[in-house]
Amino acid sequence: MMQMEILWFGDADFDTADFRSGVVEIVPEQYYDFIMQYAPYLYVIPDSGPDLTWGKAALAGAFAVDFLFEAYSKVQFEDRKAEILSKIVTLSDWLLTQQCTDKARLAYGGFKSNENSTYYYSIDACRVIPSLLRAHEITGNAAYLESAVLAGSSFLYSMQHKPCEVGIHERYYGGFSRAVTTADAWLREMDVECLYGLIGLKLLCASDPENEGKYSEMANDATISLREGLDKFCLYFDPLPNGDGCWHRTGLNENMIFDDSIAYALLGLFEQEGFSSTVQKVYHFINTIRADAQHSAYNPSTCWAGYIDVVTRFPACDYYDAVTAGILWKIRSGYDKVSMKFTKDILDKHRSEFMFWGVKHADYGSVEDKKAMATVCWLSQFCNNYEEPLTRFVQILRSRGENLTLYPIRQSIDTISYGEQLDFKAIVAPTRIDNVLLEPGYMISDYIILYTFTPLRSHDKVHRRGLYYEVESIQSFDFQNETAYLRVVCRRMIAQ
């Protein structure tokens, strides 16, 4: 069947002009304005201003620098280079003020998680190092390079090695202890999220060649140690002697994970070793977790749920963690263009809603009235780098596909309801299904098959030529580690 379908698609003719290079989409101006006005504040309350309870945070400053570094060379911002450069300097200078410079403290070289904190987390150093190196590249300010080197060669090295010397760990594990305070108190757990630190260590190898061997060894040890947790879909390791020497998930529920922690870990490992077996396994496992009756509106191709049950393989909350739509862009652009395009289609219709950290599956309403700087920065990077997929099948859809309308299932308990419509294209073929189930509300023999690039889900509703169909089954056809197209069987509905 698969061979026949590929040959059939190959017979289609289409406009060869469509083989032009991808068109890069621009960043929404409201995202750019938000970053320029409010970074490095972590959250902003609409019609009020920055959430001063959380204040300014290292991750907000770092991710803002990452986006602005890219924006500086984009045509969209050609006439705003001066203000972008000024903002990069302002943010980078502020990050320096958050670094511990007291050599007598174990936190030496680390960055406070927010301006009022006494905790210096390993993950914050992992986030800040790449940003400061990019700031150094664009400004030439040696202070940024020196700060990044200090954070890597001193703080992260200490967080990886020092605990076993002072008796916090029974032995050397290779991961980074979670945090240390200004009073030299340790949080001993080792977070899989710190695989994100591989990005900064790789950059440091080039920026600080005298210590290249040190950084490479640190990266290798961290990869070996933390990969074990990622392979098990776990979030942190609790080392001996005071811990149990085991990997754990949220700690509150051993079935559940935080999606963003896994996304950051995947990105770090992806930057280090590409779409390796570990990255493939974990990404596909999480991205194929589907909706259940309680969370009927969930579609992982939009982005991932804030809590995910990796045992039952269902979402464990009713909202998306919007930041993952941005974190995953690089993996999806290379190996999951179906999800990448769907994310962009949704984002184009809900730019404002996705500025909030939590977005409801059903209607994209916010979980909390707070716009999140990290989320906006990552979505801005996604938009900055987005290119329309140019696969052969997409070219065929453009020339031969029908325009259809998708009504995604929103609720299936008690009564069935659907979300807002979304236009999409598909090659449509009539078909006959044997052994049909007699069920009220559906035609017995009226079925169609859709060949599409849109990630439809079971029980979604499709409108075609005045008729409505319900999605019954979906089969993906893959080529070179990514989905080439989806084959979707739909049955006609009598009652809409």
N, C-alpha and C positions, 0 to 999 in steps of 0.2 A: 504493500500500500504506500509506504513512504516513498519508494522509488518512483512509482507512478505519479504521485503528487508532485514530486520535484520536477519530473519531466514535463508535466502539464504546465507548471508555472514557467518553466524554461521556454515554452513555446510562445509565451505572451510577448507582444512587442510593446515598447514604451519609449518615451521621449528620451533620447540619449543625452539631451541637455541636462537631465536630472542627475547626471553623474558629476556635477560640479562639486567643489569642495563644500564642506558643511558651513552653514551660516551660524555664526556665534550670536546667541541671544544676549541682549543687554541686561544689566542689573537694574531692577526697579529703582527709580529715583528715591522712593520713600525708604528703601533699605539704606541707600547711601547716606541720605540725610540723617537717618536715625543713628547710624554709626558715627558720623561726623559730629553730631550734636551731643550724644550721650556716652560714648565709650570713654572710660572703662567701667561705667556703672554696669552692674550685673543685670538688674531688672529696672524697667521703667513702667510706672503706672499711668495709663492713659489719662489725659486731662489733669494730671497731678505733677508728674515729673519722676525723677529717679527714686527708687525705693531705697531710702537711706538706712533701713534696717539691715539690708545686705551690703549697701555701699558699693565701693569700687573693688573689683576683683582682678586678680592676676590673669585668670583665664579670659575674662572679657577684654582686657587690654591686649593680650597676646593674639587672640583670634581676630581682633580688629586690625592689628598690624598685618597679619597674614593676608587678609582681604585687601587692604590698602596697598600692600606691596604689589599685588597683582594688578589692581586698578590703575596704578601709576603708569603702566605701559599700555593701557587700553585706549583705543580710539575714542570710546564714549567719554572718557575723562581727560582728553587731551588738553582742554582749556582750564583744567582744575589741578594741574600737576603741583603747582605751588602750594595750594591749600592741603593737598594730600600729603605732600612731603612734610609740611608743618605739623600735621596731625600725627604722622608717624613718629616724628621727633618728640612731640608732646607725650605720646603714649609710652614710647620707649624710655624717655627720661623718668616717667612716673614708675615704670616697672623697676628701674634701678633703685628707686627709693624703697621698694618692697623687699629688697634682697638683704639677707642677714650678712653683715660685714664684720661681725665680731668673731675673731678667730678662736676665742675661748669657748664658743658655743658649738654644739653638735649640728646646729642648723646652718652653720657657716656656708654661704653660697646658695642657700635655698631662698624661696620666695613665699611670703605670707599668702595664704589663700585669699584673704580679703584685707582691706586696710585696717580693720579692727581686730584681726585674728592674732593669736599667739601660736598658731600651728603652721608648720612648714611641710607641705605635702610633696611627696615624690612626683605625683602626677602633675602638679603645678610647674615644677622644674621641667618636666617633660614637655609641657605646653609652651613654656616661655622660651626655652633655648632656641627652637627654630625661628621664632619671631625676632629675637634679638639679632640673630645671625642675618636675617633678611634685612633688618633695619641697618645693620652695619654695611651690608652690600650696597644699599641704596644711598646711604649718607656718608659712609667712610669714617664714621665716628668710632674710634678704637675702644671707647668705653663700653659699647654694646658687645663687641667681640670679647673683651675681657670679662664682662659679666657672664656671658654664655659659657665661656671656658671655665670660669669659676663654678658655675652651677653644675657643669658636667663632670669636670675632673676632680672636684672637691665634694660637693654636696651629694650628687647621685652616686659617686664612688663610695662615699661614706655610708649612704643609705643601703648600699648593696653589701658592704663588707663590715662596717663598724659594729653592728648589733651582735655578731658572733664573738667579737672581742670583748664586749662589755657584759656578756652573759644573757642578752635578751633572746638570742637564738642558740640552740644547742650546737648547731653547725652552720656552715656556709651553704645557702640554698641557691643563690644566684639571682633571686628576685630583689626588688627594692622594698624595704620596709615602708609602710604606708605614710608615716609622718613622724616628726619630732617637734617638740615645743621649745619655746624660748628658755624653759627651765630644764631642758635636756630629758624630758619624759618621752618615751617611745610609744608609738602605735605600731605593734609588731607585724600586723597582717600584711601580706604581699598581694597587691591587686593586679589582676590580669590586664586591667586598663593601661598599666604602665608599659605594655608593649608599644603604646604610642610613642614612648621615649626613643624607640629605634630610629625615628625620623631625625631627632636632634643629634643622636650619637653619630649617625651617618653623615650629617652635615658637619659636625665637629671634626670628623676625620679629615675633611678637606680644608676646613678653616684653621685647624690647629694641628698641622701634620706632625709636629714634634711628639704629640701624645696620641697619634693614630693607633698605635698598638694597644694602648690602654683602653681607648674607646671601643675598638673592635672586640677586645676581650670582654668588656662590659656588656656589649650588645649580644655577643655569643652566649654568655652565661645567662642573661635575662631571657633570651629567646628559648633556650633549652628549658629553663625553669618555668616560665609562664606559659609556654606552649602547652604544657601538660594540662593546665587549668582550662585553657581555651578549647582544647580537644574534648574536655569533659563538660563544656558549656557551664563552667563555674566562674565565679567572680573573684574569689580571694582564697589564699592559702593561709592557714593559721599554724605557724611554726612552733616546734618544740623549743624550750621545755614547758612554757606556760600554756601553749596551745595544744591542740590535739593532733597536729601533724597531718591534717586532712584539708582537702579542697572543699569550699562551700559556695553556695549561691547567695541569695540576699541575706541569709542569716535569720530572717523572719520566717521564710518559707523556703525549704530546700528544693522545691520544685521550680521556683521562679528566679528569673534574672532581670537585671536592668538592661534595657536594650542599648542605651548609649554607651555603657561601659564595654559591651561586646563590640559595638561599632568602632569605637576608638582603637580597641585592641586589634581588630581586623585591619584597619587602615594602616596602623604601624607595621604590622607583619607584612601586609601587602607591599608597602614601600620598601621593605627589606628584601623580600624574596618573591615578589610577584604573586600571581594567582596559583600559589602552591597547593598541595593536597590539603593542608590544614585550612587555608583560607577558603578553598572551594567547599570543603565539607561543612565548615561552620556557617559560611554565608548561605549556602543552599538550604541547610537545615533550618535556619531561622527564617529565611525568605519564603519557605514553602509551608510555614505554619499558617493555617487558614482560619477563617471565621468559624465560630460555633453558633448555636442557637442564641446564646446570651449576648454575643458580640457579632451579630449578623453583618454589620456594615464594614467590618475590618477587611482591609486589603493591604497586604504587606508591600505591594508594589508602590503604594503611596509613600509610606515610611513605616517604621516599626512601632508597635505598641510600647507604652512606657514600661509595662511589666509583661513578661511572657513566661508562660508555663512550658518548660522544655520537656516535661515528663508526659503530660497529657497532650502537648503540642497544640495549645490554644492560647490566644491572647488572654491576659489576666487582668485587664482593665479596659475601660471604654474610650480610651483616648490614645492618639498618636503622640510620640515624643518627636516633635517637629524637627529637632536638630538632626535626627538621623537621615532625613531627606538630603541634608547637605553633606554630612560626614561620609556617606556612602557613594558620593558622586563619582569618585575616581574609579572605584571597583565596578560600578554599574556602567560607566561610560565604556569600559573595556570589555566587560563580560556579561552584562545584563541590560542591554539597550531597551528591552521591553519595559522594564521597571523604570529606567531612566526617563524614557519619553512620557510614561504615564505620570510620573512625579511632576514633570514639567507641565503637562496638561492641567493637572489639578492645581499646581502652584499659580499658573497664569490666571486662574479663575478666583483664587483665594489668597492673594498676596498678603493682604492685611491680616487675615485670620492666622496665617502661618508665622506671623511675627511673635505670637504667644508661645510659651514653651510647651503647653499641652493643648492639643486640638482634638475635639470629639470626633470619633469615627462617623457618627450618624450625620452631623450637620456642620462640622468644622467650627463649632463654637468653642470658646476658650474654657479651659478647666479653671483657670484663675486669671484675674484681671491684671496680668503682668506680661509685658513684652520682654523677651529675653535677648540679651546682647549676643550670647554665643549662638543662639538659633539664627538670628538675622545675619551674623557674620558668615556662618556656614552656608546658609541659603544663598547669600550673595556670591560666595565662591562657586557654588553650583551654577548659578545663572551666568557668571563670568566665564565659565568653561564649557557651558552646554553647547553641543552641536546636534543638530537633527540627525538621527540615524540614517545612514546611506547604504543599507544592505540591499542586496538584489531584490529581496521580497518587498521591501519598503518601496522601491522604485515601481514594482508591479502594482502595488496598492495605489500609488499615486495616479497611475494611468488607467487601471482597470477596476479598481475597487469601487464598491457602492458606498454611498453615504448613509450610515445607519445611526440610530440613537440608542444609547445605553441608559437604562434606569437601574442603578445599582441597588441591590437589596439592602434595606436599612433595618428592617425588623421582621422577624419570622415567628415570634412567640405570640399566641392569641390571634393577632391580626397581622397580615402582611402589608408592609409599606415600603416605598422606594424613595431613594434620595434624588437629588437634582440630576437632570439629564446631562449627558456628555456625548458629544458627537464623535464618531469614529468611522473608520473605513474597514471594509472586509470584502474578500472575494466570496460570493455566495453560490452555493450549489444545492439543489434539491436532493433529497435522499430518502431511502426507505429503511425503516427500522423493523427488524423482526422481534417477536416476543415482546410486544409493547404492553405496558401496564395500563389497564383500564382504570381511569381516574377522572372524576368529574372536574370540569373546567378546562379540559385539554382535548384537542383533536387527536383521534387515534392514529392517523396515518400522515399527518402533515408535519414533516420535519425538514429542517434545512441544516446544512453544514456551513459554518463560517471559517474562513482562513484569514486570520487577522494578526495584528501586532499589538493588540490591546489586551491586557490581562483581565479578561472577564472571569467571573466566579460563578459557581453553581447557584442557581436560583435568581441570578440577575435577569432583568427583563430587557428585551431588544425590540425596537420598533423598526419595521421594514415595510414600506409600501402600504401603509394603512393597517398592517397586521402586527400583532404582538406575539413574541415568542419568549419562552423561558429557557435559560441555559440549563442543559441537563448534564453534560460532561465536557471536560476540557482535556486535551492532550497536547503536550508541547513536543515540538520537533527541534532537536538540538544539532548544532554544527560547530565544531571547534570550541567547545566549552561554553557555548551560550545558545539561548533560544533563538532559532531562526524564524519561527512563526508558531501560532497556536491553531489547533484544529478544534472547533467548538461545535458540538451537536446541540441544536435547539428544537424544542417542540412548540407547536402553535398553541396559544392560549385562547380560550373562548371568552372567559371573563377577564377583564383587565382591572 
